[in-house]
Structure formats: structure tokens, C-alpha cells
């Protein structure tokens, strides 16, 4: 679906043409025909010697799954609250930040700078770009917060003052800062899917990557870790305190946590497992006993399980959980109590489509598919893949010799292991075969000293 975009440059804070950059994160980018080509990820600027404000070079636009490209600011024709329009020319070469360049959202937000006149430290909340008469864009304003301070009179504490100042009123953007926060960056990308945020985290410098990981809550960090290459996972987990690392592992799926722990030295792995809650550590320990490329090593121990006396309505209520992996939500497994893995006797599977065809009061035990033999935990990766392909399934039950359900293998985990080991890095790092863009090279070349 496409739409026509009309309008003029977005007015912000009462000043026509002023655009606060954090608000651009995630907004759609359209070509002149009104077709969406991607979304804004960041803004690229070149810091210059004071008192000259940074010059805006362009936008980082994500045009496909994890493919950021550079859009020169000279090609942007319209900036609106919910859309950016450019002239239609876009080089599909993957964006790589140069040493002379700075990413506003990834590197400037949350930075501690100082007022040039008083030396008072303040935290950067946002920065604003403004057009000039020559059609350049410069960073003209900085939104800062002085933090908390004590109130008077009633003895109350209040939030510090937030204010917008000229860029040349502060200093410190070019200095290396240790312990920089990440709240602003995270807020800018809070609506991103974990896989997309993982792409951004992967491309950050190691210092900034650690700061973002520390600032994310446990659930969000767990989701992002599951989408990162193994090297990034190990690096980030190693930068967390052990108690925090254990909490994040608890928030991950048991199969993903087991895969990550399997990459760690034995001593570190055992230390983290000991710090985890016993109910969370137990399934991870079981998974670690299986070979990585077996059904037992591939499975998750948290599929959707119902008792024989559950109704169709109750089964549907469980798979409506928005946090549930779509592959896991495609079927429920019917088992006698206990219904936590390893379960009582496995009776069979009821697929989502069958649930939709039956009246809500129907018992799942009456519609269970018991004809298909389940997977065994020792089955090889190739055998599991052939099983799913033969029966057109997105997941399969894993059952031991005594008939207890141990877990479920989903198609995404099979693909993860069938693809080359470095497939995540390839997706995140591969560059498109595109020629150099003379206008882009001219815009980005030598800007740090202009």
C-alpha cells in the first residue's frame, strides 16, 4: 500500500524548521511516488571545531531486514512528524560509520556535557537540527536536563530543570565518556522488534553496547540477546554482574539460555546456573546434557501443554499469549498431569487450525492427533528437519522412551542450526554490491575539519 506525502518541514518547539532528532527514530521514509522504502534509524553528523555547530550529513535508513543505508541530507525534500520524503535517489550500499562521523541517537543522547560558561554538568536529552539559507542542516540546539535537585520551602525534591540551549552553550561532545547512560537511545527505539534492535546493538562500539545492555530491563535484554551472534552474546553477558546475568538468563527461553551457557567456560557456566532460580535452572541443565545438533539440544522446554480435560476455549486462551513464539502457538500438546516438562504421559497434539474448527466447550482429548510418532531426544538435526518437512509442521513434540513430553522443536531453531554458523553476522554485516555515490562521497569526505 502506498500513499502520497505532502507538506512542509516539520516545525518543532515554535521554531519553523527545527527538528528534534530523537523524534525521527523509526519514522517512515518515502520516495516521491509515496512508496515507503524504509525507516529512520539515526542521523549522521560531523563534529567541527568550536564554536561551529556540527553539520548534518544525512540519515541512516533501514531499507530491509537489518540493512542500514546512508541517505544524504541533500536528498531529503520533506520532513514531517510521521514521514520523511526524499528525491528517490538512494545508494543501497550498506552504511558504515567513518571515524570523522558521529551518530546522534547512538552516541550523543545521554551524554554528560557541561555548560561552557559555568562548567555545570548536564545530561543530553535530545539535539535539534535546523536548516540554513544554503540548504545545509546544522545542529543548532541541545535539550538538556540538570538532573534532580532539592526543592525549598516545603522540603520536597523535584526533577531538575529541562531546557533547550544553543549548541555552542555546552561542551564535551567530542570527549570519550565512560559510564554514559543509554535511556535516551533506548527510548528512541522502544517500539522496535528485538531483532531490529539487536542489529543496532551489534553495530555499536563495544563501550556503547555495554552501556545499552546495562540500561535495558531484563526481559528486553533477553529478547535482544536471543537475536545476537554468539560472540556478542558472550561479550555482553560477561560485562554484566553475575546476579544480573543470571536474571537475564532466567528471562530467556530455556533453549536459548542453554545455547548461550554452552559457549561459556565451565566454571562461569556453573556459577551462573547456581545463581539462577532452581525452577529456571533445572530445564536449562537438562538441555545442556544433550548434543547441540540433536532434538534434545534443539528443543524448548516451554511448549503449550494442556491436560486432557481442558476445553478448546482454554487451549485457545493459552496460544493467544502475545509473548508466545508463533511456531509454538501453532499447536498444543495434550498430556496427563503434571503438565510441566517432563510431563505425565503424552497423548498427542492438537493443531491450531483444528482448535478453530471446534466449538469452544469441546474437550481437547476428543480431537487429539495421536497418529504421528513424536520425535526422540537423540534424533539428529537432519532427522528432525526431514520430519518437519515430511509432515509440513512448524514444530514437533519431543518425547522420551517412557512417553513423557520433554519439549518441542520449532522450525526456527532447526533453521538456526542448518544455516552457516555465522549467518547472523552475515545478515548484519554483509554489504550490498553497489557502486560509490559521488555526491555521498563529496558530502561525507573531510567534514570533520570544515
N, C-alpha and C positions, 0 to 999 in steps of 0.2 A: 504494500500500500504506500502511495506517495502523496505528498501534499505540497502546495505552493507556500513559500515563506515570503512574507512581505514585512516591511517595517524599517526602522532606522536603528542606529546604535543605541544600545541599552543605557538609559540614564540611571545612575545609582547615586544615592545619598545627596540628591539635589543638584548634582553636577553633571550636565549632559556629557555623555561620552565616557564617564568614569566607570570602570568595570572591576569589581572586586573578584579576584581570580578564583578563590576557593569556591565561589558560587558557580563557576563554569564546569567544575568536575562532573563528568557524567552526562552533560547535556548533548543533544544530538547535533551532528554536523551534516548539512545538506548540500548537494550540488545545485546549480542554477535551475535544474528541472524539478527540484523539490524531492529528489530521491535521497534517502538517508544513506550515507556512506560509512558512518562510524559515530564514535562518541569521544568527547574531550577527556583526555587523561591528565594532562598537565600543560603548563606554559613554560617555554624556554626563554630565558633572558641572559644577557651578557652584563655582568657587573663591570663598572668602569670606575676610574679614579674619582674620588670625591672632589667637588660636590656634584658631579654629573650623575644623574639618576640612571639606573640600568635601562638598557634598551631591550624591548621585546623583540625576539627573533621569530617566534612562531609558536604553534600549538603542537603538542603531541596528541595525535588522534589514533584511537584504536579502531582499525578498519576490519578486523576479522578476529577470530579466536586468538587472543594474545599476540596480535601483530600491531605494534605501535609504529606509526609513520610520522614524518615531520611535515607540517603544513605551514609554509612561510606566512607570516602575518600580512605580508603584502598581497596575498591572495584571498584574504578574508574580506568579504564585502558587507556583511551584515552580522551584528552581534545582538541577539535578543535574549530575554530572560530564559527561554526554553529552547533556543536553537541558534546555531551559527551557520551562515551560508558562505561558501567560497566560490571562486570563479570556475571551478570544475577541473582545474589542473592539479593533479596530486601524484607525486612520485611514490611508488609503492615499495621503495627500498626501506628496510627496517631501520627505525631510528636508533642511533647510538649517540649518547651524550658525549660531547667533547670536553676537554679539560677546561676550556675557557667559558663553558656554559654552566648555568645553574637552573635547576628545576624548581619552580616556585612552590608547588604544593609539597613535593617530596623533601625539599631541602630548606626552604625559607620559613615555612609555617612552624610555629612552636619554638623558634629560635629565641634566645635571650639576647637582646641588644641593649644599648644604652643611649639615653638622651645625650646628644652631643654637648649641650650647654651645661647640664648638671651632673652627668655621669650616672644618673639613676637607672638601674636595670629595669627593663620591661619585657614582656613576652609578646611575640608577634602572633596576632590572631589572624590577620589577612593582609594582603597587599593589593593595591589597585593600580591598574594601568589606564593611561589616558592618551588619546590621540593628539598629535601635534599638527601644526599647519602644514608640515611637509609630508603628512600621512604616515609618519613613524608613530610607534606607540612606545611610551616610556612608563616606567614605574614611578608614579608621582606621589602616591600616598601609602602610608603604612597604618594599619589598625593595630593598636597595641593594648595590653592590659597590664596595669600596675600590680595586679595580684591583690591579696587580702590585706586589709589594714584595720586597725581598731577604730571603732566609732566613738564619738564623745557624747556627753550629756546623759544618755540612758545606759551607757556602758555596753552597748550592743556592738557586735562585729558585723561588718558588711563586706560585700565583694568590692574589690578595688575598682578604680575608675577605668572604663574603656574609652578610648579616644582615637581619633584619626589625625595623624600629623603628616607633615611633608616628609618625603623620603630623606632629605638632607638634614632633618632634625635628629636622626638617630644614626648610630654607627655600630659596626660589629658583624655585618653580614658576611664579610669575607674571612673572618677568623674561624678556625676549627673549634667547634664546641663539643665538649664531652658531656654526656648526660642530657642531650637535647630531648625534649619531650616529643610526643607524637600524636597528641589529642587532635590537633587541627588536621593533620593528614588523615587520620582515621575517620574523623567526622566528614571530611570531603568525600570519602569513598565508602560511607557506611551502607549504601544501597547496592554495592557491588556484590556479585556472586563470589563465593570463596575462591573459585578457580581463577577469576579475573584479578582479584586482589592478590592472589598468590603470584600471578605474573608480575605485578608491580613490586611486590616484596622481593622477588627473585632478582630484579634489576637494580635494587637499591645497593649503595655501598654497604659493606659489612657492618660498619658502625650504626648506620641508619636502620639497617634491617633489624639489628638487635633492639634498638630503641622502639621500633614499631611493635616487635614481638612482645616486649615487656609491657607496652601500653594496652595491647589487645586483651579483652577478657578471655577467660579460659575456653569457653565454647567457640568463640570466633577464631582464636588462635589454633584450636584443634582442627577446625574446618579448613583453615588455610594450610596447616602443616600437611594434611592429607593430600593436598594438591601440589605440593612442592617436590622437587627432586630430592633423592635421599641425602645427598651431600648437604643441601640447605636444611633439611630436617635435623640432621645430626648437629650441624653448626648451631642452629637456633636453640635446640634443646640443651646443648652444652653451655650456652650462655645464661640459662635460667638457673636460679637457685633450685636445689633438689626438691624441696617441698612444692614449689611452683611447677616444676617439670612433672612431678607425679600427678598433680591436679590436672594438668593439660592432658596427660596420658589417659587419665580416667574419663575425660570428656571425649576422647577419640573413640572411634569404633574399635572393638577388641582386635579385629584382624589388622587394622592399620597400626594400632599401638604395638601389636606383636611384630609386625614388619619393621617398625622403627627400632624397637628394642633389640631386634635381631641384628641390627647394624652396629650396636654399641659393644664396647668391651664387656666381658663377663662381669667384672666387679661393678661397673657402673649400672649395668642392667639389673643385677640382683639388688643393688641399693635402691633403685627406683621402684622396683616391684615390691620391696619391703615397705616403702613409704606409701604405696597405693592402698586404698581401702581393700580389705580382703575379698569382698564380693566383686570388685572390679579387677583385681589382680588374678583371681582364680581362672577365669576363662582365658586370659592372656597367657598364663603359664601353660594351660592345656594346648593352646595353639602353637606355642614355642616347641612343643615336643614333636610336631610333625615337620616333615620336609617342606621347604618353601614351595616346591612345584608339585605338591600332592593336594588332593581335595581337602584334606585336613588343614594343610597350611594355607589354602586359599579361602577357606570358609569364614563367615562371620558367625558368631555365636548368638546373635540377637535377631533372628528372623521373627516374623509374626507367627505366633503359636496360639492356638485356641484349644479348649477342651471339647470333647465330643458333644456335650450338651449345650454348647454355645450356639446362638442363632446367627442367621445370615446378617441381621442388623448389627449384632455385636461384632462380627468379623469385619464388616464394612467400616464400623466406627474406628477400629484399630488401624486399618490401612488408610484412613483419611488423615492420619497424623502428617502434617506438612513437613516435619523433620525427617520423615522416613525416606530412604533411598527408593526411587521409583522402581528399581528392579526388585527390591524386597517387597514392595507394595503390590506386586503383580500376583501374589498368591499367599495363602495362609496354610500353615501346616497343622494338621489335627493330631493331637497326641493325648494320651491319658496322663493324668497328673503324676508327677509335678510337670508344669508347663514351662519351666525354666530349663535350659540345656545344662547337662544332658537330661532329657525328659523321661517320662514314662514311655510306654510302648507307642511307637509311631504308627498311625493308622492310615495316613495318606495326605494328599494335597487337594485343596480347593482353589481353583484359579479365579482371578478377579472377574473375568467375564461370566463365569458360571454364577458367582455371587450376584451379579447384576440381573441375571435372568430369573432368580428365585424370589418368592415372597419373603419379606423380612422375618416372619416368625419361623421359617424353616430351620431345622437343626442342621448344622454343617455335617454331622455324622451321616446324614442321609444322602448327601451329594458328593461325598469324598471320592477322589480318584485314587484307587488303591492298586491299579493295574501296572503302573510304571515302577520298575525296580529303582530304589534310591541309589545314590552314589555311596561308595565306601570311602572312608577317610584315607586309605592308602592308594587310591586310584591316582594315576599320573595326570599331569596337566593336559596332555594330548587326549587322554581318555575322557576327561571332563569336558573338554572343548567339543569332542565328537558327540558326546551325549547331548549337550545343549543344542548343537546344530541338528542332530538327527530328529529330535522331538520339538524343534522350534521353541525352545524355552529361553527365558532370560534369567532363570535361577533354578537350582535343583537342591533337593534335600540331601544331607549327608547323615547316614545312619550307621551305627556300629553293628557288630555281629549279633548283639543281644536285642536289636530292634529299638534302641534309644536314639532319638534325634539329637545329633551333636551340633548341627548348624546348617548353614545354607551357603552354597557357592553361587555368586551372581556373575553375570556376563561381564560387568565392568572389571571385576577382579581377574577374570580369565584373560581379557584383552590386555590388562596391565602387565601380565606376565608373558603373554605371547609377543607383545611388541618388544623392540630392542630395549635393553636396559636403560639407555639414555634418551628414551623417547620424550620424556618431559623436558629435558634440556633442549632437545631438538626443536620441540614446539615453541619453547620460549626464546631460543637463541638463533634459530635459522633466519638467514637474510634472504629476501627476495632477489631474484636476478633482475635488477633494474639499473639503467644507466644513471650516471650522475646528472644532477639537475643544476645547470649553470646559475640560475637565479638563486637557488638554495645555497650553493657554494659561495656565491658572492655575498649573500646576506649573513651567513654564518662564519665566514672567514675573517679572522683578525678582529672580531668585535670587542674582544676584551680590552683593547687598548685604544679604541676610537675615542 
